[in-house]
Amino acid sequence: MKKNIIAGNWKMNNGLTETIELIAALKPLVKDAEAEVAVCVPFTDLAVAKKALKGSKIKLGAQNIHWADKGAFTGEISGAMLKELKVDYVIIGHSERRQYFGETDATVNARLKAALKYDIKPIVCVGETLAEREAGKVEEVLIRQTEGAFADIDKASLKNIVVAYEPVWAIGTGKTATSDEANDTIAIIRKKIQKLYGSPVAKALRIQYGGSMNAKNAKELMAKEQIDGGLIGGASLKAVDFSQVVNYNA
């Protein structure tokens, strides 16, 4: 039976001292969590976060990975570097990377392959903008992004991949898809995975909701059949707030 996964995306927040303090506060609050828990921290925090997480079940995640093993890619981080830091997860294709840094379906696919090469579990983000939703293109966009991300990815690799559905219009805006909207939209992604890899693989795939999930709406969202966790932004920056999402069923 698959285990739900709640991952915090710290984005560009928290220095070394703040990282140590936040993890120290979080550890006792989520020690009995039924869901798998991860924190995806800035690159500069990875080493200190790994040390701070020792003795807990919380997994460590990065926020990006380059497709090349090494080379002239100033400002990028390779899979080999993340592996050396013993990173468990990596976020790939977040909407902010697509919006501000030129991420495409093709580069998402290349980064996904790099993560798998180094046995780092990818959290692959897909989602539509408000304009695309209002234009009735949700299914079209999600199918295109899913096909692009999973191009040439073999069936056996799916057990190590997490997908995060993050409606761009609901990230950091305070707006949230209704639980029914989130459930129905994630069903589109799962249906596409089913067409690509078959029903057992699609059912086993963990798909998170990543659009402003918080303590107030987590229980309702997580009760939906298609939702297997959350990719949490703002609420992951405070230990109590994040723990309330993690312990949504307590």
LINKANOR-V996702 format. One line per field, one symbol per residue. phi: phi as a letter, one per 40 degrees, with the letter a starting at -180 (. if undefined). psi: psi as a letter, one per 40 degrees, with the letter a starting at -180 (. if undefined). burial: + if it has 24 or more other ideal C-beta (glycine too) atoms within 12 Angstrom, else -. A space follows every 10 residues. Layout:
phi = ???
psi = ???
burial = ???
This chain:
phi = .cbdbbbcbc fcbgcccccc ccccccdccb cbccccbabb bddccdcccd cccdgbcccb bbbaacccca hcbdgcbccc cccccgccba cbgddccccb bgcbcccdcc cdccccdbfb ccbccbibcc cccccgbdcd ccccccdccc dgccdccccb bbbbcbcdcb cgbgcbccdc cccccccccc ccccccbhcd ccccccbcbb bfcaccbdcc ccccdccbia bbcdcccbdc cccccdcdbc
psi = hihihhhhhe agihaddddd ddddddddde dehdiihihh iideeddddd ddeheiehih iieiiieidi aggheihidd ddddefhdih hhfidddddd eehidddddd dddddddefh hihhhiiiid ddddefeddd ddddddddde hehiddedee iiihhghdee heeeihiidd dddddddddd ddddddeidd ddddhhhihf gfhaddeddd deeideheai hhcdeeehdd ddddddfde.
burial = ---+++++++ +--+----+- -++--++-++ --+-++++++ +++-++++++ -++--+-+++ +++++++--- -----++++- +++-+-++++ ++++++++-- --+-+-++++ ++++++++-+ +++++++++- --+----+-- ++++++++++ --+---++-+ ++++++++++ ++---++-+- ++++++++++ +++--++--- ++-+++++++ +++++-++-+ ++-+-+++++ +++++++++- ++++++++--
